[in-house]
Amino acid sequence: MRLRAAHVRVRVPATSANLGPGFDALGLALGLHDDLEVRALGSAGVRVDVEGEGAGEVPTDEQHLVVRALRAALDHVGAPQTGLHLVCRNRIPHGRGLGSSAAAVVAGVLAARGLVGDPDVLGDDDALALATELEGHPDNAAPALLGGFTLAWAGERDGGVRAVRLPVHPDVVPVAVVPQQHLSTRAARGVLPAHVPHADAAWQAARAGLLVEALGRRPDLLLDATGDRLHQGYRRSVMPESLALVDALRARGVAAVVSGAGPTVLALARRAAAADGTAGSAAGGRAGEPDGPATDADAAVADAFGGVMAGWRVLRLPVDADGATVRTLLD
């Protein structure tokens, strides 16, 4: 198999995994994106230019995660390796539980799809399987690839990863409250117990099922639906401020959870109506970042911080319905 394109552009969304009860299974694509251009070179070697998040911190050679995923995908389909020039414009915060590593892996796989240029190669099923193999679990990879609200699982017979998209009610507005500090997924997983009480598992199963209904048709049920007993409480020692914020927001009626492995807190808020009956708007985020409509969580977030954000930032983000995209560029 040969490469049919030399220059592609990939866009991939941030994601939030778990969403409370859906540990390692449920995920949501968010309207905050990394954009990458990948150029195949006639000479050997790799050059990676990084702007935004991770600039000056991530590798700029063969160890860059997008490069590693791209090369794995080319090997997977039997395509030749090539020299590469990547330009990465990153907006997804690193080490905050918003799927930056899954975004990089999915971007590499999609870049390989674009360079190969064959619609029958690296379809969504193969891309998800490969991204999951590289990432370790599918809860972020599935929404990054497919967009929207996703449920991922391993097949009963072959163990292969599967994923489906589920509906999201138009009134649901994800609000990410992002701290300054980083936390590695390894550290967050390292405090989880090997076993949990059967009663907690049964309690959790009901919430995970309810969350599908709440996100799709009944946003009024989101507070009950986002309860968790399997992972967040065990992680309190490595992200005490995040769990304190989750507690404070939930006490105020907001469906708040730890986003993925944290330490970002995600509120599954609802669109607030303005006095004239139209959707309101509110200030938030910072220059160059998405600032969505006003929500019923805005006052609770402000109240929880007492007006002093102390380095935290609030991002009101739409649900990304499209997932990762790739297109060929003509030089």
N, C-alpha and C positions, 0 to 999 in steps of 0.2 A: 504494500500500500504506500502511495506517495502523498506528499503534501500538495494540496491544490491551491492554497492561499499563503501569502507571505506576511500579511498585516491584518490583525483583527482587533476589535475593541470589545471588551467584556464589561458588563455592569452587574454587580451582585449586591443583594440587600443585606443589611444587618438582620439578625434574628434573635428571638428570645425563646429559650427552651424551658421545658418543664411546666411553666405557667401555674405553678403550685402543685397540683396533684399528679400531673402527667410526666413523672420522672423518666427521662431518657426516651420518651415516646411522643409527647406533644410539643409543637413549636409554632412560632408565628413570625412571618416575614414583616419587617418594618421598613418604612420609607426613609432610610438613611443608607447611602450606597458608597461602595468603593468602585472606582472606574479605572480600568487598566487598558493599556494598549500593548500588544505583543507583536513584535516583528521578528520573523525568521531571518537569520543572517546567512550569507554564503560562507562565512568564516566561522571557525570554532570560537567558543567562549561565551560568557554571559555578562551582560551589563544590566543592572537594575537601578532605576532612578525612582526614588520615593518622595512624594510630597504629602504633607499632612501627617496623620497619625502614623507613628512608627518611624518617621524620618530620623535618621541618625541612630536608630536603635536596632532595626531588623537587618539581617544579612543582605548584602547586595551582590551575592554570587550564587553558585549552585545550591547553597543551603537555604536560599529564600524559599518560603513555603509554596508560593505559586509556581516557581520553577520546578520544585520537587514533584508537585502534583501534575504539572504539565508533562514532565518527562515520564512519570509513571503511566499517564494516560496514553502517550504515544507508544510506549512499550506494550501496553495492554492491547492495542489494536494493530500492532505490527507495523507501525509507521516509523520512518527513520528519525533519528535525533538530529538536531540542528543547533547552530548558534542562535542566541536569543538576545533581544533588547526589550526590556520591560520598562514601561513608564506607569507607575502606580500612584493614583491620586486617592488617598485613603481618607475616609471620613468616619469609619466605624472605629470607636475607641478600642484600644488593645487591652486585654486583661481585665475587662469589666463585665463579662457575661453577656455580651451582645453579639457573639458569634463571629468574631474577627478571624479566628483560625479556620472555621468552616467556610467563611467567605473566601479566604485565600485558596483553600483546597478546591472548592467548587469553581472558582475563577480559573484555576489551572486546568481543570478537567474540561471546562467549556472552551478555553482557549485552544486546547488540543482538538476539540470538536470542530472549531472554526478553521484551524489550519488544515485539517484533513479534508474538510469541505464535502463530506459524504453524508447525506441525511440519514442513511441507514446505519451509520457507525456512531457509537457512543450516544444512543438514545437515552431517554430519561432513566429507564430502569438500570441500564449499565452504568450511567453516570452516577446514579445514587449509590449503587453497590460499590463502585470504585471510591467515591468520596467517603463513604462510611468506612471502608477498609483503611483509608489513609487517616481519617479523623478519629476513628475508634467507636463512634456511636452516631446514629442518624438524626437525633432530635434537632440539631441545628442544620445539618446538611440538607434534610428534606425541605424545610421551608425556604432555605437559600436557593435551592434548585427550582422548586415548583411554585413558590410564592404562596401567600395566604396562610391559612391555618392548616397544619398538617398533623396527621397521625402516622407514625412509623412503627413497624413491628418486624419480627423475624418470621419467615414462613414456617408452617408446621412441619412440612415434609423435608424441605431442602435447607432450611435455616437462612435462606436468602432474604435480604432486607426488602421490605415493601413499604409503600407510603401512599396515602390518599389525601386529597385536599378536601377540606370541610368548609361549610359556609361560615361567614362572619357577618353579624348584624351590622348594618351601616351606621348605627349610632355608637358603636364601640370605637373609642379612641385610645390607643396605647400611649401612656405617658411614662417615659423613662427618666428616672431621677439618678443621675450619674455622679459618683464621687470622684475625687481626685486619685485615690489610691487604687493600685492594681491588686489583683489576686489571681494566682495561677489556678487553672482547673485541677491540676494535680493536688495542690494544697487543699482545695475545697472538697475534693473527693476523698482525700486522705483521712478526714475526720468522720466519714460515714461508717456505721457499724456493718458487720458482715451479716447480721440477722436483725429482724425487727419483729415486734409482737404481732401475732396473727390478727388481733383485734384492730391494730393500726392499719394493717394491710387491707382488711375488709372495709374499714372506714374510708380509706383512701380510694378504693375502687369505686365507691359510690360517688365521691367527689369528681373523679376523672370522667365518669359517665355524665354526670350533671354538667360538667364544664362544656362538653360538646353542645348540649342543649342551650346553655346560658350564652355562649359566644355566638351561636347560630341564630337563636330565636328569642331568647329570654334574658336580655342583659340585666334585668332586675334580680336575677338569681346569681350574679357573678360573685358576690361576697361569699355566699355559702359554697359555691362551686370551686373556689380557689383555695379552700382549706388544705393543709398539708400536715402529715405526721411522719413522713418517711425521710426527709432530707434537710429541710430548712432549720429545724430546731437543733439538729446535731451540728450544724455549721455555725452556730452562734459564737463559738469561741474564736473563729477566724474572720468573722465579719460582724462584730457586735453592733456597730453603728447602723449597718444595713438592716439587721433584724430588729433593732429598736425602732427604726423608721417604719418597717413593715407593721410592727405592733401598733405604732401610733396612728398610722393611716387606717388600719383595719378597725381600730377602736372608734374611728370617725366615720365608719361605714364605707370605706374605699376598698375595692378588691385589689389589694397590693400583695405582691409576691417578690421573691428574689428572682432576678432574671438569670436563667441558666445557672452557672456556677458562681455568679455574683462578681463583685459586690453591688452592681446596679440593682435598684429596686424598680420594678415595673408595676404601674397601676393600670388595670384594665378599666378605664373610666368610660363615662358616657358623655356624648355631645351635649353641651348645655345650650338651651334656647335663649336667645336675646329677648328683650322686652317686646320687640315687634314680632316675635315668633320665628325669626330667622336664626340660623346658627351664629353664635357669638364668636369672638376671637379674643385671644389673650396674649400678653407678652410672655416670652419664655426663651430658653435656649441662649444662643449668643450669635454674633454676626456670622452669616454663612451657614447656619444650621436650620433645619426645619422648625417651623413654629406653627402648629396646627390650631384647630378651633378651641375655644374655651370648653372646659369640661366640668363635670360635677365634682372632680377631684381637686380643682385648682385651689379652692379655699382651704381644704384640708391639708394640702401640701404646704401652703404658706403658713398655716397655723402650726403645723408640726415643727417647722423650723423657727417659728417666732420671728420671722422676717429676716433672719440671718442665715444665709445659705452656706457660708463657711466652705466655699470651694465646690459645693455640689451644683450641678446644672440640670435644668428641667428641659426635656425634649418632648414636645407633643408631636407624635409621629403617626402618619396614616399607616394602615395596613398595606404592604406592598402585594398587589395581586398578581404580579407577573413573574416574580422570581428572577433568576439570573438570565441574562440575554447575551448573545454574541452576534456580531455582524462583521462582515468582511469589509476592509477599507482598501480603496484603490489608490495607489501612490501616483 
